Amino acid sequence: MKAAKIAYKPVGLVLGAVGGMVAGVAFKQVWKAIEGEGDAPDAMDEDRPWRQILLAAAVQGAIFAVVKAAVERSGAVTARRLTGTWPG
C-alpha cells in the first residue's frame, strides 16, 4: 500500500462520519419538505403505508450516496492539492 493511501485512511474515516451526519440532517429536512412530517417512517412502522416507507428509503439512499460521493471526492482532491498524490 502506498504511504499516501495509508496516511489518508484516518482522514477518510473522519470525513465519512461527518458526511453521514450531514446526510442525516439533510434527509430530515428533505423529508419534512416532502411529507410535512417530522419523522421519516421506519421499515417496521406498521402504521405507515408501503408507498411512504419505500419513498423514504429511496430518498434517504439517494441523499446518502450523493453526500458520500461529494465528501470522498472533496477529500481526495484536497489530499492531492496538499501532497501532490491521489490517495486512492
HTML snippet that shows the backbone in 3Dmol.js (N, CA, C, O; Angstrom):
<script src="https://3Dmol.org/build/3Dmol-min.js"></script>
<div id="view" style="width:600px;height:400px;position:relative"></div>
<script>
const pdb = `
ATOM      1  N   MET A   1       0.830  -1.185   0.000  1.00  0.00           N
ATOM      2  CA  MET A   1       0.000   0.000   0.000  1.00  0.00           C
ATOM      3  C   MET A   1       0.875   1.250   0.000  1.00  0.00           C
ATOM      4  O   MET A   1       1.908   1.300   0.668  1.00  0.00           O
ATOM      5  N   LYS A   2       0.456   2.231  -0.741  1.00  0.00           N
ATOM      6  CA  LYS A   2       1.212   3.478  -0.783  1.00  0.00           C
ATOM      7  C   LYS A   2       1.091   4.209   0.549  1.00  0.00           C
ATOM      8  O   LYS A   2       0.094   4.080   1.260  1.00  0.00           O
ATOM      9  N   ALA A   3       2.116   4.972   0.866  1.00  0.00           N
ATOM     10  CA  ALA A   3       2.119   5.740   2.112  1.00  0.00           C
ATOM     11  C   ALA A   3       0.994   6.766   2.139  1.00  0.00           C
ATOM     12  O   ALA A   3       0.380   6.990   3.181  1.00  0.00           O
ATOM     13  N   ALA A   4       0.723   7.390   0.991  1.00  0.00           N
ATOM     14  CA  ALA A   4      -0.340   8.398   0.939  1.00  0.00           C
ATOM     15  C   ALA A   4      -1.692   7.765   1.222  1.00  0.00           C
ATOM     16  O   ALA A   4      -2.535   8.359   1.894  1.00  0.00           O
ATOM     17  N   LYS A   5      -1.896   6.558   0.709  1.00  0.00           N
ATOM     18  CA  LYS A   5      -3.166   5.873   0.929  1.00  0.00           C
ATOM     19  C   LYS A   5      -3.329   5.495   2.399  1.00  0.00           C
ATOM     20  O   LYS A   5      -4.421   5.622   2.954  1.00  0.00           O
ATOM     21  N   ILE A   6      -2.269   5.041   3.021  1.00  0.00           N
ATOM     22  CA  ILE A   6      -2.310   4.679   4.440  1.00  0.00           C
ATOM     23  C   ILE A   6      -2.522   5.919   5.305  1.00  0.00           C
ATOM     24  O   ILE A   6      -3.307   5.894   6.252  1.00  0.00           O
ATOM     25  N   ALA A   7      -1.831   6.983   4.980  1.00  0.00           N
ATOM     26  CA  ALA A   7      -1.957   8.223   5.757  1.00  0.00           C
ATOM     27  C   ALA A   7      -3.350   8.833   5.603  1.00  0.00           C
ATOM     28  O   ALA A   7      -3.841   9.506   6.509  1.00  0.00           O
ATOM     29  N   TYR A   8      -3.979   8.597   4.460  1.00  0.00           N
ATOM     30  CA  TYR A   8      -5.298   9.184   4.207  1.00  0.00           C
ATOM     31  C   TYR A   8      -6.408   8.401   4.903  1.00  0.00           C
ATOM     32  O   TYR A   8      -7.487   8.950   5.124  1.00  0.00           O
ATOM     33  N   LYS A   9      -6.180   7.149   5.251  1.00  0.00           N
ATOM     34  CA  LYS A   9      -7.212   6.291   5.857  1.00  0.00           C
ATOM     35  C   LYS A   9      -7.933   6.955   7.030  1.00  0.00           C
ATOM     36  O   LYS A   9      -9.161   7.034   6.996  1.00  0.00           O
ATOM     37  N   PRO A  10      -7.236   7.440   8.069  1.00  0.00           N
ATOM     38  CA  PRO A  10      -7.947   8.065   9.184  1.00  0.00           C
ATOM     39  C   PRO A  10      -8.715   9.329   8.776  1.00  0.00           C
ATOM     40  O   PRO A  10      -9.788   9.610   9.309  1.00  0.00           O
ATOM     41  N   VAL A  11      -8.167  10.073   7.844  1.00  0.00           N
ATOM     42  CA  VAL A  11      -8.854  11.268   7.357  1.00  0.00           C
ATOM     43  C   VAL A  11     -10.149  10.856   6.662  1.00  0.00           C
ATOM     44  O   VAL A  11     -11.191  11.478   6.865  1.00  0.00           O
ATOM     45  N   GLY A  12     -10.082   9.815   5.848  1.00  0.00           N
ATOM     46  CA  GLY A  12     -11.257   9.316   5.154  1.00  0.00           C
ATOM     47  C   GLY A  12     -12.333   8.832   6.107  1.00  0.00           C
ATOM     48  O   GLY A  12     -13.522   9.040   5.865  1.00  0.00           O
ATOM     49  N   LEU A  13     -11.921   8.185   7.193  1.00  0.00           N
ATOM     50  CA  LEU A  13     -12.885   7.710   8.186  1.00  0.00           C
ATOM     51  C   LEU A  13     -13.603   8.878   8.864  1.00  0.00           C
ATOM     52  O   LEU A  13     -14.818   8.835   9.058  1.00  0.00           O
ATOM     53  N   VAL A  14     -12.866   9.900   9.217  1.00  0.00           N
ATOM     54  CA  VAL A  14     -13.471  11.079   9.854  1.00  0.00           C
ATOM     55  C   VAL A  14     -14.401  11.792   8.875  1.00  0.00           C
ATOM     56  O   VAL A  14     -15.505  12.195   9.242  1.00  0.00           O
ATOM     57  N   LEU A  15     -13.956  11.946   7.639  1.00  0.00           N
ATOM     58  CA  LEU A  15     -14.803  12.583   6.630  1.00  0.00           C
ATOM     59  C   LEU A  15     -16.078  11.782   6.393  1.00  0.00           C
ATOM     60  O   LEU A  15     -17.148  12.357   6.192  1.00  0.00           O
ATOM     61  N   GLY A  16     -15.966  10.462   6.417  1.00  0.00           N
ATOM     62  CA  GLY A  16     -17.135   9.609   6.243  1.00  0.00           C
ATOM     63  C   GLY A  16     -18.141   9.792   7.366  1.00  0.00           C
ATOM     64  O   GLY A  16     -19.346   9.849   7.122  1.00  0.00           O
ATOM     65  N   ALA A  17     -17.650   9.886   8.592  1.00  0.00           N
ATOM     66  CA  ALA A  17     -18.538  10.078   9.743  1.00  0.00           C
ATOM     67  C   ALA A  17     -19.235  11.445   9.673  1.00  0.00           C
ATOM     68  O   ALA A  17     -20.436  11.553   9.924  1.00  0.00           O
ATOM     69  N   VAL A  18     -18.478  12.467   9.333  1.00  0.00           N
ATOM     70  CA  VAL A  18     -19.056  13.804   9.210  1.00  0.00           C
ATOM     71  C   VAL A  18     -20.071  13.834   8.058  1.00  0.00           C
ATOM     72  O   VAL A  18     -21.142  14.429   8.175  1.00  0.00           O
ATOM     73  N   GLY A  19     -19.720  13.193   6.968  1.00  0.00           N
ATOM     74  CA  GLY A  19     -20.634  13.121   5.834  1.00  0.00           C
ATOM     75  C   GLY A  19     -21.928  12.413   6.187  1.00  0.00           C
ATOM     76  O   GLY A  19     -23.002  12.817   5.740  1.00  0.00           O
ATOM     77  N   GLY A  20     -21.835  11.357   6.988  1.00  0.00           N
ATOM     78  CA  GLY A  20     -23.036  10.653   7.432  1.00  0.00           C
ATOM     79  C   GLY A  20     -23.941  11.532   8.271  1.00  0.00           C
ATOM     80  O   GLY A  20     -25.164  11.488   8.139  1.00  0.00           O
ATOM     81  N   MET A  21     -23.334  12.327   9.130  1.00  0.00           N
ATOM     82  CA  MET A  21     -24.135  13.244   9.948  1.00  0.00           C
ATOM     83  C   MET A  21     -24.799  14.319   9.083  1.00  0.00           C
ATOM     84  O   MET A  21     -25.967  14.652   9.281  1.00  0.00           O
ATOM     85  N   VAL A  22     -24.048  14.849   8.134  1.00  0.00           N
ATOM     86  CA  VAL A  22     -24.599  15.866   7.231  1.00  0.00           C
ATOM     87  C   VAL A  22     -25.745  15.276   6.413  1.00  0.00           C
ATOM     88  O   VAL A  22     -26.780  15.919   6.236  1.00  0.00           O
ATOM     89  N   ALA A  23     -25.562  14.062   5.917  1.00  0.00           N
ATOM     90  CA  ALA A  23     -26.610  13.411   5.129  1.00  0.00           C
ATOM     91  C   ALA A  23     -27.858  13.158   5.971  1.00  0.00           C
ATOM     92  O   ALA A  23     -28.978  13.292   5.477  1.00  0.00           O
ATOM     93  N   GLY A  24     -27.673  12.795   7.231  1.00  0.00           N
ATOM     94  CA  GLY A  24     -28.818  12.574   8.114  1.00  0.00           C
ATOM     95  C   GLY A  24     -29.626  13.841   8.331  1.00  0.00           C
ATOM     96  O   GLY A  24     -30.856  13.811   8.306  1.00  0.00           O
ATOM     97  N   VAL A  25     -28.944  14.937   8.541  1.00  0.00           N
ATOM     98  CA  VAL A  25     -29.623  16.225   8.728  1.00  0.00           C
ATOM     99  C   VAL A  25     -30.321  16.633   7.428  1.00  0.00           C
ATOM    100  O   VAL A  25     -31.461  17.097   7.451  1.00  0.00           O
ATOM    101  N   ALA A  26     -29.642  16.459   6.309  1.00  0.00           N
ATOM    102  CA  ALA A  26     -30.235  16.816   5.018  1.00  0.00           C
ATOM    103  C   ALA A  26     -31.481  15.981   4.750  1.00  0.00           C
ATOM    104  O   ALA A  26     -32.486  16.502   4.267  1.00  0.00           O
ATOM    105  N   PHE A  27     -31.420  14.687   5.062  1.00  0.00           N
ATOM    106  CA  PHE A  27     -32.574  13.825   4.834  1.00  0.00           C
ATOM    107  C   PHE A  27     -33.767  14.263   5.672  1.00  0.00           C
ATOM    108  O   PHE A  27     -34.895  14.281   5.180  1.00  0.00           O
ATOM    109  N   LYS A  28     -33.533  14.612   6.923  1.00  0.00           N
ATOM    110  CA  LYS A  28     -34.639  15.058   7.773  1.00  0.00           C
ATOM    111  C   LYS A  28     -35.311  16.308   7.197  1.00  0.00           C
ATOM    112  O   LYS A  28     -36.536  16.424   7.217  1.00  0.00           O
ATOM    113  N   GLN A  29     -34.514  17.226   6.693  1.00  0.00           N
ATOM    114  CA  GLN A  29     -35.066  18.450   6.111  1.00  0.00           C
ATOM    115  C   GLN A  29     -35.836  18.150   4.821  1.00  0.00           C
ATOM    116  O   GLN A  29     -36.920  18.690   4.600  1.00  0.00           O
ATOM    117  N   VAL A  30     -35.276  17.298   3.987  1.00  0.00           N
ATOM    118  CA  VAL A  30     -35.948  16.936   2.739  1.00  0.00           C
ATOM    119  C   VAL A  30     -37.239  16.192   3.037  1.00  0.00           C
ATOM    120  O   VAL A  30     -38.253  16.415   2.376  1.00  0.00           O
ATOM    121  N   TRP A  31     -37.207  15.309   4.029  1.00  0.00           N
ATOM    122  CA  TRP A  31     -38.424  14.551   4.359  1.00  0.00           C
ATOM    123  C   TRP A  31     -39.538  15.482   4.844  1.00  0.00           C
ATOM    124  O   TRP A  31     -40.705  15.296   4.501  1.00  0.00           O
ATOM    125  N   LYS A  32     -39.169  16.478   5.640  1.00  0.00           N
ATOM    126  CA  LYS A  32     -40.170  17.455   6.093  1.00  0.00           C
ATOM    127  C   LYS A  32     -40.796  18.168   4.899  1.00  0.00           C
ATOM    128  O   LYS A  32     -42.002  18.413   4.886  1.00  0.00           O
ATOM    129  N   ALA A  33     -39.990  18.499   3.903  1.00  0.00           N
ATOM    130  CA  ALA A  33     -40.499  19.174   2.709  1.00  0.00           C
ATOM    131  C   ALA A  33     -41.398  18.257   1.881  1.00  0.00           C
ATOM    132  O   ALA A  33     -42.377  18.713   1.291  1.00  0.00           O
ATOM    133  N   ILE A  34     -41.070  16.979   1.839  1.00  0.00           N
ATOM    134  CA  ILE A  34     -41.854  16.036   1.037  1.00  0.00           C
ATOM    135  C   ILE A  34     -43.185  15.699   1.704  1.00  0.00           C
ATOM    136  O   ILE A  34     -44.239  15.797   1.075  1.00  0.00           O
ATOM    137  N   GLU A  35     -43.139  15.306   2.961  1.00  0.00           N
ATOM    138  CA  GLU A  35     -44.326  14.792   3.639  1.00  0.00           C
ATOM    139  C   GLU A  35     -44.900  15.739   4.687  1.00  0.00           C
ATOM    140  O   GLU A  35     -46.031  15.547   5.134  1.00  0.00           O
ATOM    141  N   GLY A  36     -44.156  16.736   5.078  1.00  0.00           N
ATOM    142  CA  GLY A  36     -44.649  17.655   6.089  1.00  0.00           C
ATOM    143  C   GLY A  36     -44.683  17.050   7.484  1.00  0.00           C
ATOM    144  O   GLY A  36     -45.332  17.587   8.382  1.00  0.00           O
ATOM    145  N   GLU A  37     -43.997  15.949   7.664  1.00  0.00           N
ATOM    146  CA  GLU A  37     -43.945  15.286   8.973  1.00  0.00           C
ATOM    147  C   GLU A  37     -42.534  15.378   9.528  1.00  0.00           C
ATOM    148  O   GLU A  37     -41.567  15.508   8.777  1.00  0.00           O
ATOM    149  N   GLY A  38     -42.426  15.309  10.834  1.00  0.00           N
ATOM    150  CA  GLY A  38     -41.122  15.397  11.467  1.00  0.00           C
ATOM    151  C   GLY A  38     -40.257  14.180  11.285  1.00  0.00           C
ATOM    152  O   GLY A  38     -39.066  14.305  10.998  1.00  0.00           O
ATOM    153  N   ASP A  39     -40.829  12.997  11.444  1.00  0.00           N
ATOM    154  CA  ASP A  39     -40.040  11.772  11.391  1.00  0.00           C
ATOM    155  C   ASP A  39     -40.350  10.965  10.142  1.00  0.00           C
ATOM    156  O   ASP A  39     -41.508  10.814   9.751  1.00  0.00           O
ATOM    157  N   ALA A  40     -39.308  10.458   9.533  1.00  0.00           N
ATOM    158  CA  ALA A  40     -39.490   9.570   8.389  1.00  0.00           C
ATOM    159  C   ALA A  40     -39.941   8.206   8.903  1.00  0.00           C
ATOM    160  O   ALA A  40     -39.610   7.828  10.027  1.00  0.00           O
ATOM    161  N   PRO A  41     -40.679   7.478   8.106  1.00  0.00           N
ATOM    162  CA  PRO A  41     -41.134   6.170   8.561  1.00  0.00           C
ATOM    163  C   PRO A  41     -39.996   5.157   8.612  1.00  0.00           C
ATOM    164  O   PRO A  41     -39.052   5.209   7.825  1.00  0.00           O
ATOM    165  N   ASP A  42     -40.115   4.257   9.542  1.00  0.00           N
ATOM    166  CA  ASP A  42     -39.194   3.141   9.672  1.00  0.00           C
ATOM    167  C   ASP A  42     -39.806   1.959   8.920  1.00  0.00           C
ATOM    168  O   ASP A  42     -41.029   1.866   8.812  1.00  0.00           O
ATOM    169  N   ALA A  43     -38.990   1.076   8.410  1.00  0.00           N
ATOM    170  CA  ALA A  43     -39.496  -0.075   7.665  1.00  0.00           C
ATOM    171  C   ALA A  43     -40.432  -0.940   8.502  1.00  0.00           C
ATOM    172  O   ALA A  43     -41.301  -1.614   7.950  1.00  0.00           O
ATOM    173  N   MET A  44     -40.272  -0.932   9.795  1.00  0.00           N
ATOM    174  CA  MET A  44     -41.092  -1.759  10.676  1.00  0.00           C
ATOM    175  C   MET A  44     -42.291  -1.006  11.255  1.00  0.00           C
ATOM    176  O   MET A  44     -42.989  -1.534  12.121  1.00  0.00           O
ATOM    177  N   ASP A  45     -42.532   0.196  10.797  1.00  0.00           N
ATOM    178  CA  ASP A  45     -43.660   1.002  11.274  1.00  0.00           C
ATOM    179  C   ASP A  45     -44.939   0.524  10.592  1.00  0.00           C
ATOM    180  O   ASP A  45     -45.179   0.836   9.426  1.00  0.00           O
ATOM    181  N   GLU A  46     -45.752  -0.227  11.316  1.00  0.00           N
ATOM    182  CA  GLU A  46     -46.942  -0.825  10.702  1.00  0.00           C
ATOM    183  C   GLU A  46     -48.043   0.184  10.410  1.00  0.00           C
ATOM    184  O   GLU A  46     -48.982  -0.136   9.680  1.00  0.00           O
ATOM    185  N   ASP A  47     -47.958   1.376  10.949  1.00  0.00           N
ATOM    186  CA  ASP A  47     -48.989   2.394  10.729  1.00  0.00           C
ATOM    187  C   ASP A  47     -48.760   3.207   9.454  1.00  0.00           C
ATOM    188  O   ASP A  47     -49.605   4.019   9.077  1.00  0.00           O
ATOM    189  N   ARG A  48     -47.640   2.996   8.800  1.00  0.00           N
ATOM    190  CA  ARG A  48     -47.330   3.757   7.589  1.00  0.00           C
ATOM    191  C   ARG A  48     -47.541   2.871   6.361  1.00  0.00           C
ATOM    192  O   ARG A  48     -47.274   1.671   6.412  1.00  0.00           O
ATOM    193  N   PRO A  49     -48.015   3.452   5.263  1.00  0.00           N
ATOM    194  CA  PRO A  49     -48.223   2.666   4.037  1.00  0.00           C
ATOM    195  C   PRO A  49     -46.897   2.341   3.338  1.00  0.00           C
ATOM    196  O   PRO A  49     -45.883   3.004   3.555  1.00  0.00           O
ATOM    197  N   TRP A  50     -46.933   1.326   2.512  1.00  0.00           N
ATOM    198  CA  TRP A  50     -45.753   0.906   1.755  1.00  0.00           C
ATOM    199  C   TRP A  50     -45.165   2.070   0.966  1.00  0.00           C
ATOM    200  O   TRP A  50     -43.951   2.271   0.960  1.00  0.00           O
ATOM    201  N   ARG A  51     -46.028   2.836   0.301  1.00  0.00           N
ATOM    202  CA  ARG A  51     -45.560   3.943  -0.532  1.00  0.00           C
ATOM    203  C   ARG A  51     -44.677   4.888   0.251  1.00  0.00           C
ATOM    204  O   ARG A  51     -43.619   5.300  -0.225  1.00  0.00           O
ATOM    205  N   GLN A  52     -45.102   5.229   1.437  1.00  0.00           N
ATOM    206  CA  GLN A  52     -44.360   6.180   2.267  1.00  0.00           C
ATOM    207  C   GLN A  52     -43.027   5.585   2.722  1.00  0.00           C
ATOM    208  O   GLN A  52     -42.006   6.273   2.723  1.00  0.00           O
ATOM    209  N   ILE A  53     -43.037   4.337   3.099  1.00  0.00           N
ATOM    210  CA  ILE A  53     -41.803   3.688   3.565  1.00  0.00           C
ATOM    211  C   ILE A  53     -40.794   3.567   2.430  1.00  0.00           C
ATOM    212  O   ILE A  53     -39.611   3.854   2.616  1.00  0.00           O
ATOM    213  N   LEU A  54     -41.249   3.150   1.273  1.00  0.00           N
ATOM    214  CA  LEU A  54     -40.330   2.987   0.145  1.00  0.00           C
ATOM    215  C   LEU A  54     -39.836   4.330  -0.384  1.00  0.00           C
ATOM    216  O   LEU A  54     -38.681   4.447  -0.794  1.00  0.00           O
ATOM    217  N   LEU A  55     -40.690   5.328  -0.377  1.00  0.00           N
ATOM    218  CA  LEU A  55     -40.266   6.669  -0.779  1.00  0.00           C
ATOM    219  C   LEU A  55     -39.185   7.194   0.165  1.00  0.00           C
ATOM    220  O   LEU A  55     -38.179   7.742  -0.284  1.00  0.00           O
ATOM    221  N   ALA A  56     -39.389   7.030   1.447  1.00  0.00           N
ATOM    222  CA  ALA A  56     -38.399   7.485   2.431  1.00  0.00           C
ATOM    223  C   ALA A  56     -37.066   6.764   2.237  1.00  0.00           C
ATOM    224  O   ALA A  56     -36.006   7.386   2.306  1.00  0.00           O
ATOM    225  N   ALA A  57     -37.117   5.464   1.996  1.00  0.00           N
ATOM    226  CA  ALA A  57     -35.890   4.697   1.795  1.00  0.00           C
ATOM    227  C   ALA A  57     -35.157   5.149   0.537  1.00  0.00           C
ATOM    228  O   ALA A  57     -33.932   5.269   0.542  1.00  0.00           O
ATOM    229  N   ALA A  58     -35.893   5.397  -0.533  1.00  0.00           N
ATOM    230  CA  ALA A  58     -35.272   5.835  -1.785  1.00  0.00           C
ATOM    231  C   ALA A  58     -34.634   7.220  -1.644  1.00  0.00           C
ATOM    232  O   ALA A  58     -33.515   7.448  -2.104  1.00  0.00           O
ATOM    233  N   VAL A  59     -35.354   8.130  -1.009  1.00  0.00           N
ATOM    234  CA  VAL A  59     -34.823   9.493  -0.816  1.00  0.00           C
ATOM    235  C   VAL A  59     -33.592   9.454   0.086  1.00  0.00           C
ATOM    236  O   VAL A  59     -32.586  10.105  -0.196  1.00  0.00           O
ATOM    237  N   GLN A  60     -33.678   8.692   1.162  1.00  0.00           N
ATOM    238  CA  GLN A  60     -32.544   8.597   2.083  1.00  0.00           C
ATOM    239  C   GLN A  60     -31.328   7.998   1.388  1.00  0.00           C
ATOM    240  O   GLN A  60     -30.215   8.495   1.557  1.00  0.00           O
ATOM    241  N   GLY A  61     -31.522   6.949   0.617  1.00  0.00           N
ATOM    242  CA  GLY A  61     -30.410   6.324  -0.096  1.00  0.00           C
ATOM    243  C   GLY A  61     -29.764   7.267  -1.092  1.00  0.00           C
ATOM    244  O   GLY A  61     -28.539   7.322  -1.197  1.00  0.00           O
ATOM    245  N   ALA A  62     -30.582   8.009  -1.821  1.00  0.00           N
ATOM    246  CA  ALA A  62     -30.040   8.957  -2.794  1.00  0.00           C
ATOM    247  C   ALA A  62     -29.234  10.055  -2.111  1.00  0.00           C
ATOM    248  O   ALA A  62     -28.145  10.405  -2.565  1.00  0.00           O
ATOM    249  N   ILE A  63     -29.765  10.594  -1.028  1.00  0.00           N
ATOM    250  CA  ILE A  63     -29.063  11.661  -0.315  1.00  0.00           C
ATOM    251  C   ILE A  63     -27.747  11.152   0.249  1.00  0.00           C
ATOM    252  O   ILE A  63     -26.720  11.816   0.109  1.00  0.00           O
ATOM    253  N   PHE A  64     -27.759   9.987   0.885  1.00  0.00           N
ATOM    254  CA  PHE A  64     -26.524   9.449   1.448  1.00  0.00           C
ATOM    255  C   PHE A  64     -25.495   9.171   0.363  1.00  0.00           C
ATOM    256  O   PHE A  64     -24.308   9.429   0.568  1.00  0.00           O
ATOM    257  N   ALA A  65     -25.916   8.653  -0.787  1.00  0.00           N
ATOM    258  CA  ALA A  65     -24.977   8.363  -1.869  1.00  0.00           C
ATOM    259  C   ALA A  65     -24.337   9.636  -2.421  1.00  0.00           C
ATOM    260  O   ALA A  65     -23.132   9.673  -2.671  1.00  0.00           O
ATOM    261  N   VAL A  66     -25.142  10.670  -2.609  1.00  0.00           N
ATOM    262  CA  VAL A  66     -24.614  11.929  -3.143  1.00  0.00           C
ATOM    263  C   VAL A  66     -23.663  12.577  -2.147  1.00  0.00           C
ATOM    264  O   VAL A  66     -22.589  13.042  -2.529  1.00  0.00           O
ATOM    265  N   VAL A  67     -24.043  12.613  -0.887  1.00  0.00           N
ATOM    266  CA  VAL A  67     -23.170  13.215   0.127  1.00  0.00           C
ATOM    267  C   VAL A  67     -21.882  12.416   0.257  1.00  0.00           C
ATOM    268  O   VAL A  67     -20.804  13.000   0.364  1.00  0.00           O
ATOM    269  N   LYS A  68     -21.974  11.102   0.248  1.00  0.00           N
ATOM    270  CA  LYS A  68     -20.771  10.258   0.356  1.00  0.00           C
ATOM    271  C   LYS A  68     -19.819  10.528  -0.802  1.00  0.00           C
ATOM    272  O   LYS A  68     -18.620  10.708  -0.591  1.00  0.00           O
ATOM    273  N   ALA A  69     -20.347  10.557  -2.028  1.00  0.00           N
ATOM    274  CA  ALA A  69     -19.507  10.813  -3.194  1.00  0.00           C
ATOM    275  C   ALA A  69     -18.868  12.203  -3.132  1.00  0.00           C
ATOM    276  O   ALA A  69     -17.689  12.362  -3.449  1.00  0.00           O
ATOM    277  N   ALA A  70     -19.642  13.197  -2.726  1.00  0.00           N
ATOM    278  CA  ALA A  70     -19.116  14.563  -2.644  1.00  0.00           C
ATOM    279  C   ALA A  70     -18.015  14.671  -1.591  1.00  0.00           C
ATOM    280  O   ALA A  70     -16.989  15.311  -1.822  1.00  0.00           O
ATOM    281  N   VAL A  71     -18.230  14.047  -0.439  1.00  0.00           N
ATOM    282  CA  VAL A  71     -17.242  14.110   0.646  1.00  0.00           C
ATOM    283  C   VAL A  71     -15.976  13.357   0.256  1.00  0.00           C
ATOM    284  O   VAL A  71     -14.872  13.863   0.457  1.00  0.00           O
ATOM    285  N   GLU A  72     -16.121  12.162  -0.294  1.00  0.00           N
ATOM    286  CA  GLU A  72     -14.942  11.380  -0.684  1.00  0.00           C
ATOM    287  C   GLU A  72     -14.136  12.093  -1.762  1.00  0.00           C
ATOM    288  O   GLU A  72     -12.909  12.162  -1.690  1.00  0.00           O
ATOM    289  N   ARG A  73     -14.831  12.617  -2.754  1.00  0.00           N
ATOM    290  CA  ARG A  73     -14.140  13.303  -3.844  1.00  0.00           C
ATOM    291  C   ARG A  73     -13.455  14.565  -3.354  1.00  0.00           C
ATOM    292  O   ARG A  73     -12.314  14.836  -3.727  1.00  0.00           O
ATOM    293  N   SER A  74     -14.135  15.338  -2.526  1.00  0.00           N
ATOM    294  CA  SER A  74     -13.533  16.559  -1.974  1.00  0.00           C
ATOM    295  C   SER A  74     -12.302  16.240  -1.140  1.00  0.00           C
ATOM    296  O   SER A  74     -11.289  16.934  -1.226  1.00  0.00           O
ATOM    297  N   GLY A  75     -12.391  15.197  -0.340  1.00  0.00           N
ATOM    298  CA  GLY A  75     -11.241  14.793   0.469  1.00  0.00           C
ATOM    299  C   GLY A  75     -10.059  14.382  -0.384  1.00  0.00           C
ATOM    300  O   GLY A  75      -8.920  14.745  -0.092  1.00  0.00           O
ATOM    301  N   ALA A  76     -10.326  13.623  -1.443  1.00  0.00           N
ATOM    302  CA  ALA A  76      -9.245  13.172  -2.320  1.00  0.00           C
ATOM    303  C   ALA A  76      -8.615  14.344  -3.068  1.00  0.00           C
ATOM    304  O   ALA A  76      -7.395  14.403  -3.215  1.00  0.00           O
ATOM    305  N   VAL A  77      -9.437  15.269  -3.537  1.00  0.00           N
ATOM    306  CA  VAL A  77      -8.912  16.445  -4.241  1.00  0.00           C
ATOM    307  C   VAL A  77      -8.060  17.289  -3.293  1.00  0.00           C
ATOM    308  O   VAL A  77      -6.991  17.767  -3.674  1.00  0.00           O
ATOM    309  N   THR A  78      -8.532  17.469  -2.069  1.00  0.00           N
ATOM    310  CA  THR A  78      -7.768  18.238  -1.083  1.00  0.00           C
ATOM    311  C   THR A  78      -6.450  17.542  -0.753  1.00  0.00           C
ATOM    312  O   THR A  78      -5.412  18.195  -0.643  1.00  0.00           O
ATOM    313  N   ALA A  79      -6.487  16.226  -0.596  1.00  0.00           N
ATOM    314  CA  ALA A  79      -5.253  15.473  -0.316  1.00  0.00           C
ATOM    315  C   ALA A  79      -4.261  15.616  -1.462  1.00  0.00           C
ATOM    316  O   ALA A  79      -3.059  15.755  -1.236  1.00  0.00           O
ATOM    317  N   ARG A  80      -4.768  15.581  -2.691  1.00  0.00           N
ATOM    318  CA  ARG A  80      -3.872  15.740  -3.837  1.00  0.00           C
ATOM    319  C   ARG A  80      -3.253  17.141  -3.851  1.00  0.00           C
ATOM    320  O   ARG A  80      -2.071  17.295  -4.157  1.00  0.00           O
ATOM    321  N   ARG A  81      -4.042  18.145  -3.524  1.00  0.00           N
ATOM    322  CA  ARG A  81      -3.513  19.517  -3.503  1.00  0.00           C
ATOM    323  C   ARG A  81      -2.429  19.664  -2.439  1.00  0.00           C
ATOM    324  O   ARG A  81      -1.429  20.349  -2.651  1.00  0.00           O
ATOM    325  N   LEU A  82      -2.637  19.007  -1.283  1.00  0.00           N
ATOM    326  CA  LEU A  82      -1.682  19.139  -0.182  1.00  0.00           C
ATOM    327  C   LEU A  82      -0.432  18.291  -0.359  1.00  0.00           C
ATOM    328  O   LEU A  82       0.665  18.701   0.018  1.00  0.00           O
ATOM    329  N   THR A  83      -0.604  17.097  -0.940  1.00  0.00           N
ATOM    330  CA  THR A  83       0.523  16.167  -1.027  1.00  0.00           C
ATOM    331  C   THR A  83       1.044  15.944  -2.420  1.00  0.00           C
ATOM    332  O   THR A  83       2.168  15.474  -2.597  1.00  0.00           O
ATOM    333  N   GLY A  84       0.236  16.277  -3.425  1.00  0.00           N
ATOM    334  CA  GLY A  84       0.644  16.024  -4.810  1.00  0.00           C
ATOM    335  C   GLY A  84       0.337  14.596  -5.259  1.00  0.00           C
ATOM    336  O   GLY A  84       0.648  14.222  -6.390  1.00  0.00           O
ATOM    337  N   THR A  85      -0.272  13.797  -4.376  1.00  0.00           N
ATOM    338  CA  THR A  85      -0.565  12.398  -4.677  1.00  0.00           C
ATOM    339  C   THR A  85      -2.040  12.119  -4.446  1.00  0.00           C
ATOM    340  O   THR A  85      -2.627  12.562  -3.459  1.00  0.00           O
ATOM    341  N   TRP A  86      -2.630  11.370  -5.384  1.00  0.00           N
ATOM    342  CA  TRP A  86      -4.027  10.953  -5.224  1.00  0.00           C
ATOM    343  C   TRP A  86      -4.071   9.834  -4.193  1.00  0.00           C
ATOM    344  O   TRP A  86      -3.318   8.869  -4.317  1.00  0.00           O
ATOM    345  N   PRO A  87      -4.938   9.932  -3.168  1.00  0.00           N
ATOM    346  CA  PRO A  87      -4.919   8.962  -2.078  1.00  0.00           C
ATOM    347  C   PRO A  87      -5.492   7.588  -2.415  1.00  0.00           C
ATOM    348  O   PRO A  87      -5.299   6.650  -1.641  1.00  0.00           O
ATOM    349  N   GLY A  88      -6.180   7.436  -3.525  1.00  0.00           N
ATOM    350  CA  GLY A  88      -6.853   6.180  -3.842  1.00  0.00           C
ATOM    351  C   GLY A  88      -6.061   5.195  -4.565  1.00  0.00           C
ATOM    352  O   GLY A  88      -6.555   4.109  -4.870  1.00  0.00           O
TER     353      GLY A  88
END
`;
const viewer = $3Dmol.createViewer("view");
viewer.addModel(pdb, "pdb");
viewer.setStyle({}, {cartoon: {color: "spectrum"}});
viewer.zoomTo();
viewer.render();
</script>
